Amino acid sequence: MNKIFDNTQNAFSLKSDTELERAYFLFKLIDSEPLVKIGTAVTNFALKAHLPVEGLIRATVFDHFCGGVSEDDCIPVVDKMYNVGGVSSVLDYSVEGKEDESAFDDAMNKTLKIINFAKEKKAIPFAVFKPTGFGRFELYEKLGEGKTLNEAEQIEWNRVVERFDRVCKAAHENDIALLIDGEESWMQDAADDLVADMMRKYNKEKAIVYNTLQMYRWDRLDYLKKLHAQAQQEGFHIGMKLVRGAYMEKENKRAEERGYKSPICPSKQATDYNFDDAVTYMMEHIETMAIFAGTHNENSSYKLIELMSHNGIAKNDFRVWFGQLYGMSDNISFNLAAEGYNVAKYLPFGPVKDVMPYLIRRAEENTSVAGQTSRELTLIKRERDRRKGKN
Ligand SMILES: Cc1cc2nc3c(=O)[nH]c(=O)nc-3n(C[C@H](O)[C@H](O)[C@H](O)COP(=O)(O)OP(=O)(O)OC[C@H]3O[C@@H](n4cnc5c(N)ncnc54)[C@H](O)[C@@H]3O)c2cc1C
């Protein structure tokens, strides 16, 4: 297959020389594991102590990985990506770890607002939310373990269900697809049941509600097949975001501490095969499914291109989307869009201190592994050289 992702000119066409230099500097910084560890600790401390570090965070990691503090801040970025590169956006309210009812209502209202935005803007084809943005982690966990909720908890859970229902209903009424993120396995069962109920209700004509399958879990293909059997019987479509999964260390650690079998595949290669198998399965049943492939892996992206062509699926078929995170893998996003595929980037936003957990995950993911320069840094270096006429 033609290696379309090597074109760094397309990839960085939105970045001026200065922006490219800033990105180079940033990835150079987070390339070093000790520096990321120290930086994370110092930043967390400084934020807790109310030291004036927000400006520094904004000028470095925040502006690279986020669209702004509010959804309105994101609009210039949304427009630029769409108008120049043909790449859509998924506005992602990335505030994490808030555990009170008013924060859950806020998150729901943000999602409703984004559904409204999306209705008006072709460049925003999806809305998204996190299950634990709408309700307390412990409730999901307790339900997932098959425990009975006490009366107060049941009332609280009813509110979670209501929040899910309100956003899914609004998405359905406005014909906007809605992605629901995947989180830790010990809360996911309860979320899965709830999302499946939403699919039953709102995916009768096509996929509006999308759950997430984290393919680093060895049980997810079976889950997809079981859900598919139910969908066939009951007559609903399945929407799925496929990812590898972001909580591997946490999952393995908990399993080891508590002495149960880890839900994570035994190796990276096993995760890769599992991811490909799920993509293949969905492509083979695309008449009642829709897929959002959330990955920065070039091979997985090439594989999906191949499967689309093999199954006679048009590049811009509304049931197949490629997704990357803002600030990462522009070589995949912009080259795919240039070829006519549907591409959307998650564009996180929120107050600086509240999106820190998200930013720390991005920094950790971009530190070099076994001395190898990180993927992003390699690409940026190549583009710098190209602009300087070195290749
Ligand atoms: C648009 C988008 C949306 C996302 N949404 C979510 C979400 O809702 N929930 C979520 O959890 N994550 C989400 N992610 C993050 C995603 O799960 C991955 O962490 C990230 O994309 C890196 O995986 P990759 O497919 O890009 O490729 P790669 O870099 O090829 O894969 C890295 C991944 O492989 C897996 N892996 C690595 N080593 C091993 C090993 N030894 N054994 C088994 N598996 C291994 C891990 O999952 C690791 O993150 C999202 C990513 C994108 C791009």
The ligand as a Tripos MOL2 file, in Angstrom:
@<TRIPOS>MOLECULE
LIG
   53    58     1     0     0
SMALL
NO_CHARGES

@<TRIPOS>ATOM
      1 C1         -9.6930    9.6460   19.1880 C.3       1 LIG1
      2 C2         -9.2430    8.8330   20.3690 C.ar      1 LIG1
      3 C3        -10.1360    8.5410   21.3860 C.ar      1 LIG1
      4 C4         -9.7280    7.7890   22.5070 C.ar      1 LIG1
      5 N1        -10.6380    7.4530   23.4730 N.ar      1 LIG1
      6 C5        -10.2760    6.6150   24.4710 C.ar      1 LIG1
      7 C6        -11.2240    6.1210   25.4070 C.ar      1 LIG1
      8 O1        -12.4100    6.4480   25.3630 O.2       1 LIG1
      9 N2        -10.7880    5.2920   26.3940 N.ar      1 LIG1
     10 C7         -9.4690    4.8850   26.4760 C.ar      1 LIG1
     11 O2         -9.1460    4.0840   27.3610 O.2       1 LIG1
     12 N3         -8.5580    5.3390   25.6040 N.ar      1 LIG1
     13 C8         -8.9300    6.1800   24.6120 C.ar      1 LIG1
     14 N4         -7.9850    6.6060   23.7000 N.ar      1 LIG1
     15 C9         -6.5410    6.3090   23.9320 C.3       1 LIG1
     16 C10        -6.1770    4.9740   23.3470 C.3       1 LIG1
     17 O3         -6.8080    3.9770   24.0950 O.3       1 LIG1
     18 C11        -4.6640    4.6760   23.3790 C.3       1 LIG1
     19 O4         -4.1660    4.8490   24.6660 O.3       1 LIG1
     20 C12        -3.8210    5.5050   22.4670 C.3       1 LIG1
     21 O5         -4.5150    5.8960   21.3390 O.3       1 LIG1
     22 C13        -2.5800    4.7260   22.0580 C.3       1 LIG1
     23 O6         -2.9240    3.5940   21.2740 O.3       1 LIG1
     24 P1         -2.8070    3.5480   19.6850 P.3       1 LIG1
     25 O7         -3.8910    2.7010   19.1020 O.co2     1 LIG1
     26 O8         -2.8230    4.9320   19.2120 O.co2     1 LIG1
     27 O9         -1.4740    2.8860   19.2630 O.3       1 LIG1
     28 P2         -0.1660    2.2210   19.8120 P.3       1 LIG1
     29 O10         0.7490    3.3130   20.1990 O.co2     1 LIG1
     30 O11         0.2510    1.2730   18.7640 O.co2     1 LIG1
     31 O12        -0.5600    1.3830   21.0890 O.3       1 LIG1
     32 C14        -0.2890    1.7250   22.3800 C.3       1 LIG1
     33 C15        -1.3080    1.0040   23.1970 C.3       1 LIG1
     34 O13        -1.1500   -0.4110   23.0970 O.3       1 LIG1
     35 C16        -1.5070   -1.0340   24.3110 C.3       1 LIG1
     36 N5         -0.3150   -1.7300   24.8470 N.ar      1 LIG1
     37 C17         0.9390   -1.2260   24.9620 C.ar      1 LIG1
     38 N6          1.7810   -2.1160   25.5140 N.ar      1 LIG1
     39 C18         1.0540   -3.2220   25.7690 C.ar      1 LIG1
     40 C19         1.3480   -4.4790   26.3640 C.ar      1 LIG1
     41 N7          2.5690   -4.7770   26.8290 N.pl3     1 LIG1
     42 N8          0.3540   -5.3730   26.4920 N.ar      1 LIG1
     43 C20        -0.9110   -5.1080   26.0500 C.ar      1 LIG1
     44 N9         -1.2390   -3.9300   25.4640 N.ar      1 LIG1
     45 C21        -0.2910   -2.9930   25.3160 C.ar      1 LIG1
     46 C22        -1.9540    0.0980   25.2500 C.3       1 LIG1
     47 O14        -3.3560    0.2180   25.1280 O.3       1 LIG1
     48 C23        -1.2620    1.3040   24.6930 C.3       1 LIG1
     49 O15        -1.9380    2.5140   24.9980 O.3       1 LIG1
     50 C24        -8.3810    7.3460   22.5910 C.ar      1 LIG1
     51 C25        -7.4900    7.6380   21.5710 C.ar      1 LIG1
     52 C26        -7.8950    8.3570   20.4590 C.ar      1 LIG1
     53 C27        -6.9150    8.6240   19.3720 C.3       1 LIG1
@<TRIPOS>BOND
     1     1     2 1
     2     2     3 ar
     3     2    52 ar
     4     3     4 ar
     5     4     5 ar
     6     4    50 ar
     7     5     6 ar
     8     6     7 ar
     9     6    13 1
    10     7     8 2
    11     7     9 ar
    12     9    10 ar
    13    10    11 2
    14    10    12 ar
    15    12    13 ar
    16    13    14 ar
    17    14    15 1
    18    14    50 ar
    19    15    16 1
    20    16    17 1
    21    16    18 1
    22    18    19 1
    23    18    20 1
    24    20    21 1
    25    20    22 1
    26    22    23 1
    27    23    24 1
    28    24    25 2
    29    24    26 1
    30    24    27 1
    31    27    28 1
    32    28    29 2
    33    28    30 1
    34    28    31 1
    35    31    32 1
    36    32    33 1
    37    33    34 1
    38    33    48 1
    39    34    35 1
    40    35    36 1
    41    35    46 1
    42    36    37 ar
    43    36    45 ar
    44    37    38 ar
    45    38    39 ar
    46    39    40 ar
    47    39    45 ar
    48    40    41 1
    49    40    42 ar
    50    42    43 ar
    51    43    44 ar
    52    44    45 ar
    53    46    47 1
    54    46    48 1
    55    48    49 1
    56    50    51 ar
    57    51    52 ar
    58    52    53 1
@<TRIPOS>SUBSTRUCTURE
     1 LIG1         1 GROUP 0 **** ****
